[in-house]
Amino acid sequence: MANITRRLFIHGRVQGVGFRWWVCAQARRLGLSGWVRNRYDGSVEALIHGAPDAVEMLTRLAHDGPSHADVSRVLANDEPGGEDFGTQGRFEQRPSV
């Protein structure tokens, strides 16, 4: 099955609790590429690319996050094209937007 790309917007108490670090660790463990960043509105955004079952697993995990997070909602949108958007197979933290 072909790889897919999904964008997540995670809301709640998700900044200042190690959420970006946690997403990177989970994504790398699942063999995903992409990136994660804080947003100035207090949310966290992630673009994840890889096998559909791994993308789905990270999407489910994001609803809980690390132990100090309090996730209120996760919005998930599949992106057309199935590309990793320039991450060359890595998962990284990006600057806030």
C-alpha positions in Angstrom: 0.0 0.0 0.0 1.3 3.5 -0.9 2.4 5.9 1.8 0.1 8.7 2.8 0.6 12.2 4.3 -1.6 13.7 7.1 -1.6 17.1 8.7 -2.5 17.2 12.4 -3.6 20.2 14.5 -3.5 19.3 18.2 -5.3 21.6 20.6 -5.4 21.9 24.4 -2.5 22.2 26.8 0.1 21.0 24.3 2.9 23.6 24.5 5.4 23.6 27.3 4.8 20.0 28.1 7.3 18.3 25.7 4.7 17.6 23.0 7.0 18.3 20.1 9.7 16.1 21.5 7.2 13.4 22.2 5.8 13.5 18.6 9.3 13.3 17.2 10.1 10.2 19.3 6.8 8.5 18.4 7.2 9.3 14.7 10.7 8.0 14.5 9.7 4.8 16.4 7.0 4.3 13.8 9.3 5.0 10.9 7.5 8.1 9.8 9.0 11.3 8.2 7.7 14.8 8.5 7.8 17.6 11.0 6.1 19.2 14.1 5.9 22.8 15.2 4.2 25.0 17.8 1.7 27.5 16.5 1.2 31.0 17.9 -2.4 30.2 18.7 -1.2 27.6 21.3 -1.7 24.5 19.2 0.8 22.1 17.8 0.8 21.2 14.1 2.4 18.1 12.6 2.8 16.8 9.1 3.4 13.1 9.1 4.2 10.8 6.1 4.6 7.1 5.9 2.7 3.8 5.9 -1.0 4.2 6.5 -1.1 2.0 9.6 1.8 4.0 11.1 0.2 7.3 10.3 -3.1 6.1 11.8 -1.2 5.0 15.0 0.4 8.4 15.5 -2.9 10.1 14.9 -4.5 8.0 17.6 -1.5 8.5 20.0 -1.8 12.3 19.5 -5.2 12.3 21.2 -3.4 11.5 24.5 0.1 12.9 24.0 2.8 12.9 26.7 1.8 12.6 30.3 1.7 16.4 31.1 -0.4 17.3 28.0 -4.1 17.8 28.1 -5.4 17.3 24.5 -8.8 18.7 23.9 -9.1 17.9 20.2 -7.1 16.7 17.2 -8.0 17.8 13.7 -6.6 15.5 10.9 -6.5 16.2 7.2 -5.0 13.9 4.6 -2.8 15.8 2.2 -3.0 15.1 -1.6 0.0 13.7 -3.4 1.4 11.4 -0.6 4.7 13.3 -0.4 6.9 14.0 2.7 7.1 17.7 1.8 10.9 18.0 1.8 11.9 16.1 4.9 14.0 13.6 3.0 12.9 10.7 5.2 13.5 12.5 8.6 11.2 13.7 11.3 12.1 17.1 12.7 11.0 19.9 14.9 10.4 23.2 13.0 10.2 26.8 14.3 6.9 28.2 15.5 4.5 29.8 13.1 
